[in-house]
Amino acid sequence: GNVPDYVAICCELIGINMLKHVDDKADLQNNILGILEGKVPVMREGDESTRQLWSKKLAGGQEYVVEMTKLSSFLSCSSSFTTTSFQVDEMIRFKIQLVSTAALPISVSKVVVCFDNKKYDALAIRDEEIELSDTAPVNLSFEMEPFSNDAACLLKISSIKLHISGHNSIVLQFGDVFPVAKCKIVPRVARATTSLAFKSPVLVGEFQQLTLNLSNKEECRISNVMFCVQVKSTTYAAEICKPNDNAFDTKLDFRLECLDPQQSSDTSFIICCNSEANFDLSYVLSYSIAMNNKTYMCESRNDMVLSSVAPFHSSISLMSSRCDAMETLLTSDRCLIFNELSATHDSCIEIKDIKYEINPEFIFDEAPNEKEFLLTKHNVVTDCIAIQPKSSSKNTNIGAVSVTWRRNDSVQTFTTTSWALPTASVNSLPVYLTNVVPSFGTLFDPISIRLCVVNISNYVQEIDVVAEPGDLFMFAGQKHLRCKILPNDKEYLQYQLVPLKSGLLSMPQPIIKLLRHPDIETSVLTNKLTKSIYVKPKVFIT
């Protein structure tokens, strides 16, 4: 006497998957129709008491709900929305498809679509007679108006109920319809326009002010206006803050009470980048607007990719007082530091000051500050200072340099960028070498070279000198010499060189070793010696 279970079994037996004769399926379907009229189903088995029980149950005009979700029945039901999202001010449209494989037609008196948001249940009801047969599927179209406060909500069809009415009613309920039909109710597209004004590219270290302009293109006033600005970077290279606020973050919110039609408003914020990188900048505008006695939420989103570049590039080089490149510094010689600044972007940089913080282990006389100057893409600025080590050391940090600058085409404040100077090893040499070389020579004429070795230490130094003439000169003089030099004494070596070619020739360099200091290289000892000489061609008169 369980009517829902009996109807469920009949729905499966008359389905296309059951191998029963068509006449048997028709009899089962007639039994279902008989239940609607209050008639006892035709039974091949069962006594009179069973028939009386059924007659009593069917006489009261009951409504029987049959769960069809897990049944392999004669009736299938599917649903789908026409699109995945609907704006809050437009109609939501979806379709229901019913397919019957029953032997006889069956009439549905009402279709009710239920949602996970129950307030929409009353909006999707089709209260009309629908005949289902195996000839063709039945497609039902629905449309309903979303509630204005449901912007950004997800709407999902939870079940579909088919009512078959008579003296009794049978409700065929399809829960968890597959495929799952769902859509998103999105805010109304904002007609108010936004624009962002800034200087590109963003320079590392600067505090650039960006201006976000809002123009109300709506036909009426907008209220509860809110901007959400956010920067995203994998290296956290960019941060933003409000003007006159030092609290930097990656997300900011700005609020505005209302804005009348055809009016505009500006909102500013500061962006700062601490390294060269690409980062995403997005700003979302949301506001509410009253239309047709309803209040709608409107929203628009803008995304852009920005890049930050260094305001300038610095190339640091160490030179001797003769402008020769140096890797090892000498306590007896001044070192020149050349700082070359260049820009790779189109913005003009105004440099206010360049300051050096030199390690106290070096002698440094800071020059007075120069006037401000401009640095553009096609210009190179070179700054030079001189230092002298006080004592020998290894891998000593020379110091740091800082540049105070700002972008010249803006009203921004000055900012300071600092970086470290290179490290260097300092040698304290016990001997000091110089040579006396004429300013030029003549082809095939002897050139007199005088080499002076000065012992500046407090100990006797033993030196080993090997002279190599090379391929450009003929040589006259002591080729190999080993001698001792007393403290604060000098040793002079005299050579004659005959040039074999004209032009700018490289001078032959002696190989000098200090027997008490075998770790000092020859290149360090001969750093101050003349490296080249110009040889004039010789004119022969016949």
Backbone hydrogen bonds, N-H to C=O, Kabsch-Sander energy under -0.5 kcal/mol:
donor,donor_aa,acceptor,acceptor_aa,energy
3,V,1,G,-1.1
6,Y,2,N,-2.0
7,V,3,V,-2.6
8,A,4,P,-2.3
9,I,5,D,-2.3
10,C,6,Y,-2.3
11,C,7,V,-2.3
12,E,8,A,-1.5
13,L,9,I,-2.5
14,I,10,C,-2.1
15,G,12,E,-1.1
18,M,15,G,-1.2
20,K,18,M,-1.7
25,K,21,H,-2.2
26,A,22,V,-2.3
27,D,23,D,-2.1
28,L,24,D,-2.1
29,Q,25,K,-2.1
30,N,26,A,-2.2
31,N,27,D,-1.9
32,I,28,L,-1.7
33,L,29,Q,-2.1
34,G,30,N,-2.4
35,I,31,N,-2.0
36,L,32,I,-1.3
37,E,33,L,-1.0
38,G,35,I,-1.2
39,K,34,G,-3.1
51,R,47,D,-1.5
52,Q,48,E,-2.2
53,L,49,S,-2.0
54,W,50,T,-2.3
55,S,51,R,-2.5
56,K,52,Q,-2.3
57,K,53,L,-2.0
58,L,54,W,-2.4
59,A,55,S,-0.6
60,G,57,K,-0.7
61,G,58,L,-0.6
64,Y,62,Q,-0.5
64,Y,169,S,-3.3
65,V,63,E,-0.5
66,V,64,Y,-0.5
66,V,171,V,-3.2
67,E,65,V,-0.5
68,M,66,V,-0.6
68,M,173,Q,-3.0
69,T,173,Q,-0.5
71,L,68,M,-1.0
73,S,71,L,-1.1
74,F,11,C,-1.0
76,S,99,V,-2.4
78,S,97,Q,-2.0
80,S,95,K,-1.8
82,T,93,R,-2.2
86,F,184,K,-2.5
88,V,186,V,-1.8
90,E,87,Q,-2.0
92,I,144,M,-3.6
93,R,91,M,-0.5
94,F,142,F,-1.9
95,K,80,S,-2.9
96,I,140,L,-2.8
97,Q,78,S,-2.8
98,L,138,V,-2.8
99,V,76,S,-2.2
100,S,133,S,-0.7
101,T,74,F,-2.2
106,I,132,L,-2.5
108,V,130,I,-3.7
109,S,163,H,-2.6
110,K,163,H,-1.3
111,V,126,R,-2.4
112,V,161,K,-2.6
113,V,124,A,-2.5
114,C,112,V,-0.5
114,C,159,S,-3.0
116,D,156,K,-2.2
118,K,116,D,-0.9
120,Y,117,N,-2.0
121,D,118,K,-1.6
123,L,120,Y,-1.5
124,A,120,Y,-0.6
124,A,121,D,-0.8
126,R,111,V,-3.1
127,D,125,I,-0.7
128,E,126,R,-1.1
130,I,108,V,-3.0
132,L,106,I,-3.4
133,S,136,A,-0.5
138,V,98,L,-2.8
139,N,137,P,-0.5
140,L,96,I,-3.3
140,L,138,V,-0.5
142,F,94,F,-2.7
144,M,92,I,-2.0
150,D,147,F,-2.0
151,A,148,S,-0.6
152,A,185,I,-2.8
153,C,150,D,-1.6
153,C,185,I,-0.9
155,L,183,C,-3.3
157,I,181,A,-2.4
158,S,114,C,-1.8
158,S,156,K,-0.6
159,S,114,C,-1.5
160,I,174,F,-2.2
161,K,112,V,-3.1
162,L,172,L,-2.5
163,H,110,K,-3.1
163,H,161,K,-0.6
164,I,162,L,-0.5
164,I,170,I,-2.9
165,S,163,H,-0.6
167,H,36,L,-1.3
168,N,36,L,-2.7
169,S,62,Q,-2.7
170,I,164,I,-2.6
171,V,64,Y,-3.2
172,L,162,L,-2.9
172,L,170,I,-0.6
173,Q,66,V,-2.6
173,Q,171,V,-0.8
174,F,160,I,-3.3
174,F,172,L,-0.6
175,G,173,Q,-0.7
176,D,158,S,-2.3
182,K,180,V,-0.6
183,C,155,L,-2.7
184,K,84,T,-2.2
185,I,153,C,-3.2
186,V,86,F,-2.7
186,V,184,K,-0.8
188,R,297,M,-2.5
190,A,299,E,-1.4
193,T,215,S,-2.1
195,S,213,N,-1.8
197,A,211,T,-2.8
200,S,198,F,-0.5
202,V,307,S,-1.7
204,V,309,V,-2.7
205,G,273,C,-2.8
206,E,203,L,-1.5
208,Q,206,E,-0.8
208,Q,271,I,-1.8
210,L,208,Q,-0.6
210,L,269,F,-3.0
211,T,197,A,-2.1
212,L,210,L,-0.5
212,L,267,T,-4.0
213,N,195,S,-3.1
213,N,211,T,-0.6
214,L,265,S,-3.1
215,S,193,T,-2.8
216,N,263,Q,-3.0
217,K,215,S,-0.9
222,I,259,L,-2.2
223,S,288,S,-2.4
224,N,257,E,-2.1
225,V,256,L,-1.9
226,M,286,S,-2.5
227,F,254,F,-2.9
228,C,284,V,-2.0
229,V,227,F,-0.5
229,V,252,L,-2.5
230,Q,282,S,-2.9
231,V,250,T,-2.3
232,K,280,D,-2.6
236,Y,233,S,-1.1
239,E,272,C,-2.2
240,I,249,D,-3.5
241,C,270,I,-2.1
245,D,242,K,-1.2
248,F,246,N,-1.3
249,D,240,I,-2.8
252,L,229,V,-2.8
254,F,227,F,-2.7
256,L,225,V,-2.7
259,L,222,I,-2.3
262,Q,216,N,-2.4
263,Q,260,D,-1.6
265,S,214,L,-2.4
267,T,212,L,-2.5
269,F,210,L,-2.0
270,I,241,C,-3.2
271,I,208,Q,-2.6
272,C,239,E,-2.6
273,C,206,E,-0.5
274,N,237,A,-2.3
277,A,308,S,-0.7
279,F,306,L,-2.6
280,D,232,K,-2.8
281,L,304,M,-2.9
282,S,230,Q,-2.8
283,Y,302,N,-2.0
284,V,228,C,-2.5
285,L,300,S,-2.6
286,S,226,M,-2.2
287,Y,298,C,-1.9
288,S,223,S,-2.7
289,I,296,Y,-2.3
290,A,221,R,-0.5
291,M,289,I,-0.6
291,M,294,K,-3.3
294,K,291,M,-1.6
296,Y,289,I,-3.0
296,Y,294,K,-0.6
298,C,287,Y,-3.4
298,C,296,Y,-0.5
299,E,188,R,-2.5
300,S,285,L,-2.3
302,N,283,Y,-1.7
304,M,281,L,-2.0
306,L,279,F,-2.8
306,L,304,M,-0.5
308,S,277,A,-2.5
309,V,202,V,-2.3
313,H,342,S,-3.6
315,S,340,E,-2.1
316,I,314,S,-0.5
317,S,338,F,-1.9
319,M,336,L,-2.9
320,S,324,D,-2.6
321,S,334,R,-0.6
323,C,320,S,-2.5
326,M,318,L,-2.1
329,L,425,S,-2.7
331,T,427,N,-2.0
333,D,330,L,-1.2
335,C,387,I,-3.7
336,L,319,M,-3.4
337,I,385,I,-2.9
338,F,317,S,-2.5
338,F,336,L,-0.6
339,N,337,I,-0.6
339,N,383,D,-3.5
340,E,315,S,-2.3
340,E,338,F,-0.6
341,L,339,N,-0.6
341,L,381,V,-3.8
342,S,313,H,-1.9
343,A,376,T,-0.6
343,A,379,N,-0.6
349,I,375,L,-2.8
350,E,406,R,-2.9
351,I,349,I,-0.7
351,I,373,F,-2.7
352,K,350,E,-0.6
352,K,404,T,-2.8
353,D,404,T,-1.3
355,K,402,S,-2.8
357,E,400,A,-3.1
358,I,356,Y,-0.7
359,N,398,I,-3.2
362,F,359,N,-2.2
363,I,388,Q,-3.5
364,F,362,F,-0.5
365,D,386,A,-0.6
366,E,364,F,-0.7
373,F,351,I,-1.9
375,L,349,I,-3.1
379,N,376,T,-1.3
381,V,341,L,-2.5
383,D,339,N,-2.9
385,I,337,I,-1.8
387,I,335,C,-2.8
388,Q,363,I,-1.4
390,K,361,E,-2.4
391,S,361,E,-0.5
393,S,426,V,-1.9
396,T,424,A,-3.0
398,I,396,T,-0.6
398,I,422,P,-1.2
400,A,357,E,-2.1
401,V,419,W,-2.6
402,S,355,K,-2.8
403,V,417,T,-2.8
404,T,353,D,-2.6
405,W,403,V,-0.5
405,W,415,T,-3.0
406,R,350,E,-1.5
408,N,348,C,-3.1
410,S,407,R,-0.9
415,T,405,W,-3.2
417,T,403,V,-2.6
419,W,401,V,-2.1
421,L,399,G,-2.7
424,A,396,T,-2.2
425,S,327,E,-0.7
426,V,393,S,-3.3
427,N,329,L,-3.0
429,L,427,N,-0.8
432,Y,454,V,-2.5
434,T,452,C,-2.1
436,V,450,R,-2.7
437,V,435,N,-0.6
441,G,534,Y,-2.4
443,L,536,K,-2.8
444,F,499,P,-1.8
445,D,442,T,-2.2
447,I,497,L,-2.9
449,I,447,I,-0.5
449,I,495,Y,-2.8
450,R,436,V,-1.6
451,L,493,L,-3.2
452,C,434,T,-3.2
453,V,491,E,-2.7
454,V,432,Y,-2.8
454,V,452,C,-0.5
455,N,489,D,-2.7
456,I,430,P,-2.1
456,I,454,V,-0.8
457,S,430,P,-0.8
461,Q,485,I,-2.3
463,I,461,Q,-0.5
463,I,483,C,-2.6
464,D,513,K,-2.3
465,V,481,L,-3.4
466,V,511,I,-2.1
467,A,479,K,-3.1
474,M,498,V,-2.3
476,A,496,Q,-2.0
478,Q,494,Q,-0.5
479,K,477,G,-0.6
481,L,465,V,-2.8
483,C,463,I,-1.7
485,I,461,Q,-2.9
488,N,455,N,-1.5
488,N,457,S,-0.5
489,D,486,L,-1.8
491,E,453,V,-2.0
493,L,451,L,-3.0
495,Y,449,I,-2.7
496,Q,476,A,-2.8
497,L,447,I,-2.6
498,V,474,M,-2.4
500,L,472,L,-2.8
501,K,472,L,-0.6
503,G,535,V,-3.2
505,L,503,G,-0.8
505,L,533,I,-2.8
507,M,531,K,-2.5
511,I,466,V,-3.0
512,I,510,P,-0.7
513,K,464,D,-2.1
514,L,517,H,-0.5
515,L,462,E,-2.3
515,L,513,K,-0.6
517,H,514,L,-0.7
520,I,517,H,-1.5
521,E,519,D,-0.5
525,L,521,E,-1.4
526,T,522,T,-2.4
527,N,524,V,-0.9
529,L,526,T,-1.2
533,I,505,L,-2.3
534,Y,439,S,-0.6
535,V,503,G,-3.0
536,K,441,G,-3.4
540,F,538,K,-0.6
541,I,539,V,-0.5
542,T,540,F,-0.5
